[in-house]
Amino acid sequence: MGTGQRVSERSHRTIAGQGPHAPWWVSLMVHDLSATQDFYGGLFGWTFAPGPRQLGPYVRAMLDGHVVAGLGRLPDDRGLLPAWTPYPLSGDADLTAEEIRFHGGTVAVGPLDTGDAGRLVIASDPTGAVFGVWQPHEDADGAMPSGPGTPVWNELTTPFSVAAGTFYASVFGFEVESVAGARPGRLTLLLDGRPVAALREPDDGAPGPQGSHWRTYFEVEDADGAAARVVELGGRVLRGPSDGPAGRTVTAADPDGAVFALVDPANGAVQQSG
C-alpha cells in the first residue's frame, strides 16, 4: 500500500458522516469586504464575527449562532478574481496536501494554522480548478445549520470531468458515479453512498473564460424572490430562475463579481443540476 492510498483512506474515514449536507466548508475572497457583508447579510440573513487574524481581513458568516461560511479580502496587488471556494474536510491537512501532490494537483498555500479554528490548504486540481482543504480543530464548533441561507451543494465545471473525478476520489476517498440519463461527462461524487458534489463538462465542451471552476449552491425558500433580492442588493442574475432536477435554481453574481447559485430544493433533496 502506497503513501497516497493510506492518506486517502485516512481522509475518507475522517470526513464520513460529518454534517447534514456535503462535507465541505466554503469561503469567499473579494475586494470589498464591507459591501460583500452587506450583500450576503441582506440576501441570507447572515451576521458576521471576526475571523482568524492569520487570514488577514476575514470574517465568519453566522446563521442561527453557527458558522456557515468565511469571507475574506483579496490582496490588492495580486490581480485575483473574487470567487467562492469549496474546502472538503480532512482529518489531517498535511497528509491531504501530500496526497494532492501525489495525484497531480498543486498546493498553493499551506498547510497553515488559522488560530484556534483549524488548519487549511489552498490548492488546484489537475484540471486547474481551485479548491481548499479544511481540517477543523477537535474543539471547534462543527455544527452546521440546515435550511435557507446555508451552502448545500458544490459543482465543478471542467472539460475533463473523468480526470477530475479520479483525482478527487483518490485524494478524498469519494466514490464516482455517472448520472443516469444525463449528458456524457456528468458525474456525482458520493461519500458512503451519499451524493456530496457534482462534476460536469460544459455543454459546448469548451472551458470558457473561467476555465475549470467550482460553484457553490445556497438553499433559499423562494428562488424567484431571492433572484429579485439579488438585484435589489446590487448583484446580477446571470441565469434563471429555472426548474430542473435540483429544484428551482438561479445563477447569480454578487456586487464584486463572485458567481454563486441559489436553489429552492425539490422535495428537500439537492441533486446534480443540468
C-alpha positions as CSV (number, residue, x, y, z in Angstrom):
1,M,0.0,0.0,0.0
2,G,1.5,3.4,-1.1
3,T,1.5,6.6,0.9
4,G,-1.1,8.2,-1.3
5,Q,-3.5,5.3,-0.7
6,R,-3.0,5.5,3.1
7,V,-3.8,9.2,3.0
8,S,-7.0,8.7,1.0
9,E,-8.2,6.1,3.4
10,R,-7.5,8.2,6.5
11,S,-9.1,11.3,5.0
12,H,-12.2,9.2,4.0
13,R,-12.7,7.8,7.5
14,T,-12.4,11.3,9.0
15,I,-14.9,13.2,6.8
16,A,-17.5,10.4,6.6
17,G,-20.8,11.4,8.0
18,Q,-20.0,15.0,9.1
19,G,-22.8,17.4,8.9
20,P,-26.3,17.3,7.4
21,H,-25.1,18.3,4.0
22,A,-22.0,17.6,1.9
23,P,-18.7,17.5,3.9
24,W,-17.5,20.9,2.7
25,W,-16.5,24.3,4.1
26,V,-16.9,27.3,1.7
27,S,-15.1,30.6,1.7
28,L,-15.2,33.7,-0.5
29,M,-12.4,36.1,-1.2
30,V,-13.4,39.6,-2.5
31,H,-12.1,43.1,-3.0
32,D,-14.7,45.0,-1.0
33,L,-15.3,43.0,2.2
34,S,-17.7,45.5,3.8
35,A,-20.0,45.7,0.7
36,T,-19.9,41.9,0.4
37,Q,-21.1,41.6,4.0
38,D,-24.0,43.9,3.3
39,F,-25.0,41.9,0.2
40,Y,-25.0,38.4,1.8
41,G,-26.3,39.7,5.1
42,G,-29.3,41.1,3.2
43,L,-29.7,38.1,1.0
44,F,-29.3,35.3,3.5
45,G,-29.8,37.0,6.9
46,W,-26.2,36.3,7.8
47,T,-24.4,38.1,10.7
48,F,-20.7,38.3,10.9
49,A,-18.0,37.8,13.5
50,P,-14.2,38.4,13.3
51,G,-12.2,35.5,11.8
52,P,-8.7,34.2,12.4
53,R,-6.1,37.0,12.3
54,Q,-3.8,34.8,10.4
55,L,-6.0,35.2,7.4
56,G,-5.8,39.0,7.3
57,P,-9.1,40.9,6.9
58,Y,-11.5,37.9,7.4
59,V,-14.9,37.3,8.9
60,R,-17.1,34.3,9.7
61,A,-20.6,34.3,8.4
62,M,-23.1,33.2,11.1
63,L,-26.6,31.9,10.9
64,D,-28.6,30.8,14.0
65,G,-25.4,31.1,16.0
66,H,-23.3,28.7,13.8
67,V,-20.6,29.5,11.3
68,V,-21.8,28.8,7.7
69,A,-19.0,30.3,5.6
70,G,-15.9,32.6,5.6
71,L,-15.4,35.9,3.8
72,G,-12.0,37.5,3.3
73,R,-10.4,40.3,1.4
74,L,-8.2,39.7,-1.6
75,P,-4.8,41.3,-1.8
76,D,-4.9,44.5,-3.9
77,D,-1.8,43.8,-5.9
78,R,-2.4,40.1,-7.0
79,G,-5.0,40.7,-9.8
80,L,-7.1,37.8,-8.4
81,L,-10.8,37.4,-9.2
82,P,-13.4,37.1,-6.4
83,A,-14.7,33.5,-6.2
84,W,-16.4,31.1,-3.9
85,T,-14.0,28.2,-3.0
86,P,-15.1,24.8,-1.6
87,Y,-13.0,23.1,1.1
88,P,-13.5,19.3,1.6
89,L,-13.0,18.4,5.2
90,S,-9.9,16.4,6.2
91,G,-8.7,14.8,9.4
92,D,-5.1,15.7,8.5
93,A,-4.4,18.7,6.2
94,D,-0.7,17.9,6.0
95,L,-1.3,14.3,4.8
96,T,-4.0,15.5,2.4
97,A,-1.5,18.1,0.9
98,E,0.8,15.2,0.2
99,E,-2.0,13.3,-1.4
100,I,-2.9,16.3,-3.6
101,R,0.7,16.5,-4.9
102,F,0.9,12.7,-5.3
103,H,-2.1,12.7,-7.6
104,G,-1.0,15.6,-9.8
105,G,-2.6,18.6,-8.0
106,T,-0.7,21.8,-6.9
107,V,-0.6,23.1,-3.4
108,A,-0.5,26.9,-3.5
109,V,-1.0,27.8,0.2
110,G,-0.3,25.9,3.4
111,P,-0.8,23.8,5.2
112,L,-1.2,26.5,7.8
113,D,-2.9,27.1,11.1
114,T,-5.8,29.5,11.5
115,G,-5.7,30.2,15.1
116,D,-8.0,28.0,17.2
117,A,-10.3,27.2,14.3
118,G,-8.3,24.7,12.3
119,R,-5.7,24.1,9.5
120,L,-6.1,24.8,5.8
121,V,-4.6,24.2,2.4
122,I,-5.4,26.0,-0.9
123,A,-4.7,24.0,-4.0
124,S,-5.7,23.3,-7.6
125,D,-6.6,20.0,-9.1
126,P,-5.0,18.7,-12.4
127,T,-7.7,20.4,-14.5
128,G,-6.9,23.8,-12.9
129,A,-9.9,24.2,-10.6
130,V,-9.1,25.9,-7.3
131,F,-10.3,24.3,-4.1
132,G,-9.2,24.1,-0.4
133,V,-8.8,21.6,2.3
134,W,-10.1,22.3,5.8
135,Q,-9.1,20.5,9.0
136,P,-11.2,21.8,11.9
137,H,-9.7,21.5,15.3
138,E,-11.4,19.0,17.5
139,D,-12.8,21.6,19.9
140,A,-14.1,23.8,17.0
141,D,-17.9,24.2,16.6
142,G,-18.6,21.6,13.9
143,A,-22.4,22.1,13.9
144,M,-23.9,23.3,10.6
145,P,-27.5,24.5,10.4
146,S,-29.6,23.4,7.6
147,G,-32.2,25.2,5.6
148,P,-32.3,28.6,3.8
149,G,-29.0,30.6,3.8
150,T,-26.8,27.5,4.1
151,P,-24.4,26.0,1.4
152,V,-25.9,22.7,0.2
153,W,-24.1,21.7,-2.9
154,N,-20.9,22.3,-4.9
155,E,-20.4,21.6,-8.6
156,L,-17.3,21.5,-10.7
157,T,-17.4,22.5,-14.3
158,T,-14.5,21.2,-16.3
159,P,-13.8,19.8,-19.8
160,F,-12.1,16.9,-18.1
161,S,-14.7,15.6,-15.6
162,V,-13.4,12.0,-15.7
163,A,-9.8,13.0,-14.8
164,A,-11.2,15.3,-12.1
165,G,-13.3,12.6,-10.7
166,T,-10.4,10.3,-10.5
167,F,-8.4,12.9,-8.7
168,Y,-11.0,13.7,-6.0
169,A,-11.7,10.1,-5.5
170,S,-8.0,9.3,-5.0
171,V,-7.4,12.3,-2.6
172,F,-10.6,12.3,-0.5
173,G,-12.0,8.8,-0.9
174,F,-15.1,9.8,-2.7
175,E,-16.9,7.4,-5.0
176,V,-17.6,8.5,-8.5
177,E,-20.9,7.7,-10.3
178,S,-22.2,8.6,-13.7
179,V,-25.5,10.4,-13.7
180,A,-28.2,8.2,-15.3
181,G,-29.9,9.7,-18.3
182,A,-27.7,12.8,-18.3
183,R,-25.3,14.1,-21.0
184,P,-21.9,12.4,-21.1
185,G,-19.4,13.9,-18.6
186,R,-22.0,14.3,-15.8
187,L,-20.6,12.7,-12.7
188,T,-21.6,12.6,-9.0
189,L,-19.1,12.4,-6.1
190,L,-20.5,10.3,-3.2
191,L,-19.4,9.6,0.3
192,D,-20.7,6.4,1.9
193,G,-23.3,6.3,-0.9
194,R,-24.5,9.8,-0.3
195,P,-24.1,12.5,-3.0
196,V,-21.9,15.3,-1.9
197,A,-20.9,17.1,-5.1
198,A,-21.2,17.0,-8.9
199,L,-18.8,17.2,-11.9
200,R,-20.0,18.3,-15.3
201,E,-18.5,19.1,-18.6
202,P,-19.5,22.4,-20.4
203,D,-22.3,21.9,-22.9
204,D,-20.2,23.0,-25.8
205,G,-17.1,21.2,-24.5
206,A,-15.1,24.5,-24.2
207,P,-13.7,25.6,-20.8
208,G,-14.9,29.2,-21.2
209,P,-13.2,32.3,-19.7
210,Q,-13.3,30.9,-16.2
211,G,-11.6,27.6,-17.1
212,S,-12.3,24.7,-14.7
213,H,-14.1,26.1,-11.7
214,W,-16.2,25.2,-8.7
215,R,-19.6,26.7,-7.9
216,T,-21.4,26.8,-4.6
217,Y,-25.2,26.4,-4.2
218,F,-27.1,28.0,-1.3
219,E,-30.6,27.0,-0.3
220,V,-33.4,29.5,-0.4
221,E,-37.1,29.3,0.3
222,D,-38.2,31.1,-2.9
223,A,-35.9,31.2,-5.9
224,D,-37.8,33.9,-7.7
225,G,-37.9,36.1,-4.6
226,A,-34.2,35.6,-4.0
227,A,-33.4,36.5,-7.6
228,A,-35.2,39.8,-7.2
229,R,-33.4,40.4,-3.9
230,V,-30.0,39.8,-5.6
231,V,-30.8,42.7,-7.9
232,E,-32.1,44.9,-5.2
233,L,-28.9,44.4,-3.3
234,G,-26.7,45.3,-6.2
235,G,-25.9,41.9,-7.6
236,R,-26.8,40.4,-11.0
237,V,-28.9,37.4,-12.1
238,L,-27.0,35.5,-14.8
239,R,-29.4,32.6,-15.4
240,G,-32.8,31.6,-14.2
241,P,-34.9,31.2,-12.2
242,S,-35.5,27.8,-13.9
243,D,-36.7,24.4,-12.9
244,G,-34.5,21.3,-13.0
245,P,-33.7,18.1,-11.2
246,A,-32.3,20.1,-8.2
247,G,-35.4,22.2,-7.8
248,R,-35.7,25.8,-8.9
249,T,-32.3,27.4,-9.4
250,V,-30.7,30.8,-10.1
251,T,-27.1,31.6,-11.1
252,A,-26.1,35.0,-9.8
253,A,-23.1,37.2,-9.2
254,D,-22.6,39.4,-6.1
255,P,-21.6,43.1,-6.5
256,D,-17.9,42.2,-6.5
257,G,-18.4,39.7,-9.3
258,A,-18.2,36.4,-7.4
259,V,-20.6,33.8,-9.1
260,F,-22.8,31.5,-7.0
261,A,-26.1,29.7,-7.3
262,L,-29.3,29.6,-5.4
263,V,-31.6,26.6,-5.2
264,D,-35.1,26.0,-3.8
265,P,-34.7,22.2,-3.5
266,A,-37.3,19.8,-4.9
267,N,-38.6,17.6,-2.1
268,G,-35.8,18.8,0.2
269,A,-33.1,16.9,-1.7
270,V,-30.3,18.7,-3.6
271,Q,-29.2,16.7,-6.6
272,Q,-27.0,17.4,-9.6
273,S,-28.3,20.2,-11.8
274,G,-28.2,20.1,-15.6
